[in-house]
Amino acid sequence: MELWNPLLIFVLIVWCGTTCGTRSAHEILSHASYDGDKSHRQEILDNITTGYDPRIPPGYETNTPITSKVQLYILSIDSVSDSTMDFGMSMFIRQRWNDERLKYTAFGGLKHLELDTKMIGDIWVPDLYIVNEKKASFHVVTVPNKLMHIYPDGDVFYSMRVSGRFACNMHLHKYPLDEQRCSLRLESYGYSVETLLLRWNDIPVEKSPKLSLPQFEMGDITDHICDVTYAGVNYTCITMSMKLSRNYGYYMIQVFIPSILIVFLSWVSFWLNIEAVPARISLGLLTVLTMTTQSSGARATLPRVSYVKAIDVWMSMCLIFVFAALIEFAYVNVLARVEQRRRQTIKNKGPSADEENGKAEEATAPPQRTGRFFKDAQRRERARNVDKLSRIIFPLIFGIFNLCFWTVYIFWQPQEVKDADAEIIVEG
């Protein structure tokens, strides 16, 4: 029989070359080998599922905990919401564990079995869930986005695509110059540490090369173990934390620069004539109303927190500056009207003998030098001096405020953020 095997193969090749047309003998042999592999695969799957109970976790009979290695592949981070304090993310959750009941003998070039999504339900999988998940879903278009590979030694690789919104506890003291840490907390819902252990893979988190965030820059990603105790039972837990630094270029263009220009605009009234009452009133009211509207718009997307944020300090001080410019005009206008009424009263009464003598003595007396801005009220109008002084005082104070504001909020770190970072280090 061994001598006949080569002869049969030769006859098959010759017959194929004359009758099969474009279909080669190699293709027929490969198809026959594939049919054999397919039947062998089917036989392995039948042997695996026979007597296999997916309700019982591996190692349950030997009282040995199963370790599931977890890896996250982040596809995209859609948005980070300050008002609801959450973020949207799409990712692959990958797990790998060993189930000795699924061991089989490999053959040929078979490296692993790829299960159909309909058969995944017949295999035990860890009951992993996301603690800080608000709303999430599996992708099912056009088929359920899940896969499972079973290796000859019983190792199981399981991957699923998940998208959802996840809670992120934010500290907005430095908003919009802040940095946030958003985390993903994974736990086992029903199995204690005596049955299941969740641990990070050697490469715990991977990111898509096209991943980008419009409002934030993603910094370092840390991973740590956070096993917890509920009702006296220890449960396995792992956490992934992302550092997000806010891009404040948008706020510079939409908030800071416009508010600075509005403050500058309010100072134009210092150069207008005191008698231009309608123009100075219109300018003062316009800047105050514009700053109020801009302040409301900047805070519209923020939660109603009890502490003071950086944007609150900035908007409040800018509003104070434009309001002070309006009050300065009111003060100058009152001084001008009082001086005008005093002169009008003197003109109506006419000069007395004593006043004429006083003027004569004043004319012959040498000039007296007083302050640079405030001189004798009879020789200069105090109202104009107030305007001249305001042209220097207002920009100087506003410049000092800017220096203090940017220095403090760039280098200062709130205590809540320090405590959160310390908690992450302790958990790790």
C-alpha positions as CSV (number, residue, x, y, z in Angstrom):
1,M,0.0,0.0,0.0
2,E,2.9,2.4,0.7
3,L,4.0,1.9,-2.9
4,W,0.6,2.7,-4.3
5,N,0.3,6.1,-2.5
6,P,2.8,8.0,-4.7
7,L,1.3,6.3,-7.8
8,L,-2.2,7.4,-6.9
9,I,-1.0,11.0,-6.3
10,F,0.8,11.0,-9.6
11,V,-2.3,9.7,-11.4
12,L,-4.4,12.4,-9.7
13,I,-2.1,15.1,-10.8
14,V,-2.0,13.9,-14.4
15,W,-5.8,13.6,-14.5
16,C,-6.2,17.0,-13.0
17,G,-3.9,18.6,-15.5
18,T,-6.0,17.2,-18.4
19,T,-9.6,17.6,-17.0
20,C,-9.7,20.3,-14.4
21,G,-9.0,23.3,-16.6
22,T,-7.9,26.3,-14.6
23,R,-8.1,24.5,-11.3
24,S,-4.8,23.0,-10.3
25,A,-4.1,19.8,-8.5
26,H,-2.5,21.9,-5.7
27,E,-5.8,23.6,-5.1
28,I,-7.7,20.3,-4.9
29,L,-5.2,18.9,-2.4
30,S,-5.3,22.1,-0.4
31,H,-9.1,22.0,-0.5
32,A,-9.0,18.4,0.7
33,S,-6.6,19.4,3.5
34,Y,-8.9,22.3,4.5
35,D,-11.9,19.9,4.7
36,G,-9.8,17.7,6.9
37,D,-8.8,20.7,9.1
38,K,-12.4,21.9,9.2
39,S,-13.7,18.5,10.3
40,H,-10.8,18.3,12.9
41,R,-11.8,21.8,14.2
42,Q,-15.4,20.8,14.4
43,E,-14.3,17.7,16.3
44,I,-12.3,19.8,18.8
45,L,-15.2,22.2,19.3
46,D,-17.6,19.3,19.9
47,N,-15.2,17.8,22.5
48,I,-14.8,21.1,24.2
49,T,-18.5,21.8,24.5
50,T,-19.4,18.3,25.6
51,G,-19.6,18.2,29.3
52,Y,-18.5,21.8,29.7
53,D,-20.6,23.9,32.1
54,P,-20.1,27.7,31.5
55,R,-21.8,28.4,34.8
56,I,-18.9,27.1,36.8
57,P,-15.7,29.2,36.8
58,P,-12.3,27.5,36.2
59,G,-10.5,26.3,39.3
60,Y,-13.8,26.2,41.3
61,E,-13.3,22.5,42.2
62,T,-9.7,23.0,43.2
63,N,-10.5,26.3,45.1
64,T,-7.9,28.1,43.0
65,P,-8.5,31.7,42.0
66,I,-8.3,32.5,38.2
67,T,-6.2,35.5,37.2
68,S,-7.6,37.5,34.3
69,K,-5.1,39.8,32.6
70,V,-6.9,42.9,31.3
71,Q,-5.8,45.4,28.7
72,L,-7.6,48.5,27.3
73,Y,-7.2,49.8,23.8
74,I,-8.6,53.3,23.6
75,L,-10.1,54.1,20.2
76,S,-11.4,57.6,20.9
77,I,-12.4,60.0,23.6
78,D,-15.3,61.9,22.2
79,S,-15.9,64.6,24.8
80,V,-15.2,65.7,28.3
81,S,-18.1,67.5,29.9
82,D,-17.5,69.9,32.8
83,S,-21.2,70.4,33.5
84,T,-22.0,66.7,34.0
85,M,-18.5,65.7,35.1
86,D,-18.1,62.8,32.8
87,F,-16.3,61.7,29.6
88,G,-17.2,59.6,26.6
89,M,-14.9,56.9,25.4
90,S,-14.9,54.1,22.9
91,M,-12.5,51.2,23.6
92,F,-11.7,47.5,23.3
93,I,-11.6,45.6,26.6
94,R,-9.3,42.6,26.2
95,Q,-9.0,39.8,28.7
96,R,-6.8,36.7,28.9
97,W,-7.2,33.8,31.4
98,N,-6.6,30.0,31.5
99,D,-9.3,27.4,31.6
100,E,-7.9,23.9,31.9
101,R,-11.2,22.4,30.8
102,L,-10.6,23.9,27.3
103,K,-7.3,22.2,26.6
104,Y,-7.0,20.3,23.3
105,T,-4.3,18.8,21.1
106,A,-3.1,21.1,18.3
107,F,-2.6,19.8,14.8
108,G,-0.8,21.0,11.7
109,G,-0.4,24.8,11.7
110,L,-3.4,25.4,14.0
111,K,-2.5,28.0,16.6
112,H,-5.8,28.7,18.1
113,L,-9.5,28.2,17.7
114,E,-11.6,31.2,16.6
115,L,-15.1,31.0,18.1
116,D,-18.2,32.4,16.4
117,T,-20.1,35.0,18.4
118,K,-22.9,32.5,18.8
119,M,-20.6,30.1,20.6
120,I,-19.1,32.7,23.0
121,G,-22.1,32.3,25.3
122,D,-21.1,28.7,25.8
123,I,-17.8,29.6,27.4
124,W,-17.3,31.0,30.9
125,V,-16.0,34.6,31.0
126,P,-15.2,36.8,33.9
127,D,-18.0,39.1,35.2
128,L,-16.1,42.3,34.7
129,Y,-18.0,45.6,35.1
130,I,-17.1,49.3,35.1
131,V,-17.9,50.9,38.4
132,N,-18.0,54.6,37.2
133,E,-20.0,53.8,34.1
134,K,-23.1,56.0,33.6
135,K,-24.3,54.7,30.2
136,A,-22.6,52.2,28.0
137,S,-23.3,49.7,25.2
138,F,-21.8,47.0,23.1
139,H,-21.5,47.5,19.3
140,V,-23.6,45.1,17.3
141,V,-23.3,46.5,13.8
142,T,-23.2,44.5,11.6
143,V,-22.5,41.7,14.0
144,P,-21.7,41.7,17.8
145,N,-18.2,43.2,18.1
146,K,-16.8,40.3,20.2
147,L,-14.2,37.7,19.6
148,M,-12.8,34.7,21.5
149,H,-9.7,32.7,20.8
150,I,-8.9,29.4,22.5
151,Y,-5.3,28.1,22.6
152,P,-4.2,24.5,23.0
153,D,-3.0,25.1,26.5
154,G,-6.4,26.3,27.6
155,D,-5.6,30.0,27.4
156,V,-8.6,32.1,26.4
157,F,-8.4,35.5,24.7
158,Y,-11.6,37.5,24.9
159,S,-12.1,41.0,23.4
160,M,-15.2,43.2,23.1
161,R,-15.8,46.7,21.9
162,V,-17.6,49.1,24.4
163,S,-18.6,52.7,24.2
164,G,-20.2,54.8,26.9
165,R,-20.0,57.8,29.3
166,F,-18.0,57.4,32.5
167,A,-18.1,59.6,35.6
168,C,-15.0,61.8,36.3
169,N,-14.7,63.7,39.5
170,M,-13.4,67.1,38.5
171,H,-11.8,69.9,40.5
172,L,-12.5,73.2,38.8
173,H,-10.6,75.6,41.1
174,K,-8.2,76.5,38.3
175,Y,-10.7,76.4,35.4
176,P,-9.9,77.0,32.5
177,L,-6.2,76.6,33.5
178,D,-6.8,73.2,35.2
179,E,-5.7,69.6,34.8
180,Q,-8.0,66.7,35.5
181,R,-7.6,63.0,36.2
182,C,-10.3,60.8,34.8
183,S,-10.2,57.1,35.7
184,L,-11.8,53.9,34.7
185,R,-12.5,51.5,37.6
186,L,-13.0,47.8,36.8
187,E,-14.3,45.2,39.3
188,S,-15.8,41.8,39.5
189,Y,-19.5,42.0,40.3
190,G,-20.1,38.6,41.8
191,Y,-16.8,36.7,42.3
192,S,-14.6,37.3,45.3
193,V,-10.8,37.3,45.2
194,E,-11.0,33.6,46.2
195,T,-12.4,32.9,42.7
196,L,-11.3,35.6,40.4
197,L,-8.4,38.1,40.3
198,L,-8.4,41.0,37.8
199,R,-4.9,42.2,37.1
200,W,-3.4,44.5,34.4
201,N,-1.6,43.1,31.4
202,D,2.1,43.9,31.0
203,I,1.0,46.7,28.6
204,P,-2.2,47.8,30.4
205,V,-3.4,50.6,28.1
206,E,-2.8,51.2,24.4
207,K,-4.0,54.2,22.4
208,S,-5.0,54.6,18.8
209,P,-2.5,56.5,16.8
210,K,-5.3,58.8,15.6
211,L,-6.5,59.6,19.1
212,S,-7.0,63.3,19.7
213,L,-9.0,65.5,22.0
214,P,-10.2,69.0,21.0
215,Q,-10.2,70.5,24.5
216,F,-7.5,68.5,26.3
217,E,-4.0,67.1,25.9
218,M,-3.7,63.6,27.2
219,G,-0.8,63.1,29.6
220,D,0.5,60.1,31.5
221,I,-1.7,57.1,32.1
222,T,-1.2,55.2,35.4
223,D,-2.6,51.8,36.4
224,H,-3.0,50.4,39.9
225,I,-4.7,47.7,41.9
226,C,-7.6,48.7,44.2
227,D,-9.1,45.6,45.7
228,V,-12.0,46.6,47.9
229,T,-14.2,45.0,50.6
230,Y,-18.0,45.1,50.4
231,A,-20.1,43.7,53.3
232,G,-17.1,41.8,54.6
233,V,-16.2,40.2,51.2
234,N,-13.1,41.1,49.3
235,Y,-13.5,41.8,45.6
236,T,-10.9,42.3,42.9
237,C,-10.5,45.8,41.5
238,I,-8.2,47.5,39.0
239,T,-8.1,51.2,38.0
240,M,-6.7,53.2,35.0
241,S,-6.2,56.9,35.5
242,M,-5.6,59.5,32.6
243,K,-4.2,62.9,33.1
244,L,-6.0,65.5,31.0
245,S,-4.5,69.0,30.6
246,R,-7.0,71.6,29.3
247,N,-6.1,73.5,26.2
248,Y,-6.8,77.1,27.1
249,G,-6.2,78.6,23.7
250,Y,-9.9,78.6,23.0
251,Y,-10.5,80.5,26.3
252,M,-7.8,83.0,25.4
253,I,-9.5,83.8,22.2
254,Q,-13.1,83.7,23.4
255,V,-12.9,84.9,27.0
256,F,-9.6,86.5,28.1
257,I,-8.7,88.7,25.1
258,P,-12.2,90.0,24.6
259,S,-12.6,90.9,28.3
260,I,-9.2,92.7,28.3
261,L,-10.3,94.7,25.2
262,I,-13.6,95.6,27.0
263,V,-11.6,96.9,30.0
264,F,-9.4,98.9,27.7
265,L,-12.4,100.3,26.0
266,S,-13.8,101.5,29.3
267,W,-10.7,103.6,29.8
268,V,-11.4,105.6,26.6
269,S,-13.7,107.8,28.6
270,F,-10.7,109.2,30.5
271,W,-9.6,110.9,27.3
272,L,-13.1,112.3,26.4
273,N,-14.0,115.8,27.3
274,I,-15.8,116.2,30.6
275,E,-18.7,118.0,28.9
276,A,-19.3,115.0,26.6
277,V,-21.7,113.5,29.0
278,P,-23.8,111.4,26.6
279,A,-20.7,109.8,25.1
280,R,-19.1,108.9,28.4
281,I,-22.4,107.5,29.9
282,S,-23.0,105.4,26.8
283,L,-19.5,104.0,26.8
284,G,-19.6,103.2,30.5
285,L,-23.0,101.4,30.3
286,L,-22.0,99.5,27.2
287,T,-18.8,98.1,28.7
288,V,-20.6,97.1,31.9
289,L,-23.4,95.3,30.1
290,T,-21.1,93.6,27.7
291,M,-18.9,92.3,30.5
292,T,-22.0,91.1,32.4
293,T,-23.2,89.2,29.3
294,Q,-19.7,87.7,28.6
295,S,-19.4,86.6,32.3
296,S,-22.7,84.8,32.1
297,G,-21.8,83.0,28.9
298,A,-18.4,81.9,30.3
299,R,-20.1,80.2,33.3
300,A,-23.0,78.7,31.4
301,T,-21.4,75.3,30.8
302,L,-20.0,74.9,34.3
303,P,-21.6,73.1,37.2
304,R,-22.9,75.2,40.2
305,V,-20.0,74.4,42.6
306,S,-19.7,76.2,45.9
307,Y,-16.0,77.2,45.5
308,V,-14.5,80.0,43.5
309,K,-13.0,79.2,40.1
310,A,-10.3,81.1,38.2
311,I,-12.8,82.2,35.6
312,D,-14.9,83.7,38.4
313,V,-12.0,85.7,39.7
314,W,-11.1,87.0,36.2
315,M,-14.6,88.0,35.2
316,S,-15.4,89.6,38.6
317,M,-12.3,91.7,38.5
318,C,-12.9,92.8,34.9
319,L,-16.4,93.8,35.8
320,I,-15.1,95.7,38.7
321,F,-12.7,97.6,36.5
322,V,-15.3,98.7,33.9
323,F,-17.8,99.5,36.7
324,A,-15.1,101.6,38.4
325,A,-14.5,103.5,35.2
326,L,-18.2,104.4,35.1
327,I,-18.1,105.5,38.7
328,E,-15.1,107.6,38.0
329,F,-17.0,109.5,35.3
330,A,-19.8,110.1,37.8
331,Y,-17.4,111.5,40.3
332,V,-15.7,113.7,37.7
333,N,-19.0,115.0,36.4
334,V,-20.1,115.9,40.0
335,L,-16.8,117.8,40.5
336,A,-17.2,119.6,37.2
337,R,-20.8,120.7,37.9
338,V,-19.9,121.9,41.4
339,E,-17.0,124.0,40.0
340,Q,-19.3,125.3,37.3
341,R,-22.0,126.3,39.8
342,R,-19.4,128.0,42.0
343,R,-18.1,130.1,39.2
344,Q,-21.6,130.9,38.0
345,T,-22.5,132.1,41.5
346,I,-19.4,134.3,41.7
347,K,-20.2,135.8,38.3
348,N,-23.8,136.6,39.3
349,K,-22.8,138.3,42.6
350,G,-19.9,140.2,41.2
351,P,-16.5,140.5,42.8
352,S,-16.3,142.2,46.2
353,A,-13.6,144.7,47.3
354,D,-11.9,142.1,49.4
355,E,-11.8,139.6,46.5
356,E,-10.4,142.3,44.2
357,N,-7.7,143.1,46.7
358,G,-7.0,139.3,47.1
359,K,-6.7,139.0,43.3
360,A,-4.3,141.9,43.1
361,E,-2.1,140.4,45.8
362,E,-2.3,137.0,44.1
363,A,-1.2,138.6,40.8
364,T,1.8,140.2,42.4
365,A,2.8,137.2,44.5
366,P,5.2,134.6,43.1
367,P,3.6,131.4,41.7
368,Q,3.4,128.6,44.3
369,R,4.3,125.0,43.1
370,T,2.1,122.3,44.4
371,G,1.6,118.6,43.4
372,R,2.0,117.5,39.8
373,F,-1.6,116.5,39.4
374,F,-3.5,118.5,42.0
375,K,-2.9,122.3,42.0
376,D,-4.8,125.2,43.4
377,A,-8.5,124.7,42.7
378,Q,-8.8,128.3,41.6
379,R,-6.3,127.8,38.8
380,R,-7.1,124.3,37.5
381,E,-10.2,122.2,37.4
382,R,-10.0,119.3,39.8
383,A,-12.2,117.1,37.5
384,R,-9.6,117.2,34.7
385,N,-6.9,116.2,37.2
386,V,-8.9,113.1,38.3
387,D,-9.2,112.0,34.6
388,K,-5.4,112.4,34.1
389,L,-4.7,110.5,37.3
390,S,-7.1,107.7,36.2
391,R,-5.2,107.3,32.9
392,I,-2.3,106.1,34.9
393,I,-3.8,104.4,38.0
394,F,-6.3,102.1,36.1
395,P,-3.8,100.5,33.7
396,L,-1.2,100.2,36.5
397,I,-3.7,98.3,38.8
398,F,-4.9,96.1,36.0
399,G,-1.4,95.2,35.1
400,I,-0.6,94.2,38.7
401,F,-3.8,92.1,38.8
402,N,-2.8,90.3,35.6
403,L,0.6,89.5,37.0
404,C,-0.8,88.1,40.2
405,F,-3.6,86.2,38.5
406,W,-1.5,84.4,35.9
407,T,1.3,83.7,38.4
408,V,-1.0,82.2,41.0
409,Y,-3.2,80.1,38.7
410,I,-0.4,78.7,36.7
411,F,1.8,77.4,39.6
412,W,-0.8,76.9,42.3
413,Q,-2.2,73.4,42.9
414,P,-5.4,73.0,44.9
415,Q,-5.4,70.8,48.0
416,E,-8.1,68.6,46.6
417,V,-6.0,67.7,43.6
418,K,-3.0,66.9,45.8
419,D,-5.2,64.6,47.9
420,A,-6.5,62.9,44.7
421,D,-3.0,62.3,43.4
422,A,-1.9,60.9,46.8
423,E,-4.8,58.6,46.9
424,I,-3.8,57.2,43.5
425,I,-0.2,56.6,44.7
426,V,-1.5,54.8,47.8
427,E,-3.8,52.6,45.8
428,G,-1.0,51.7,43.4
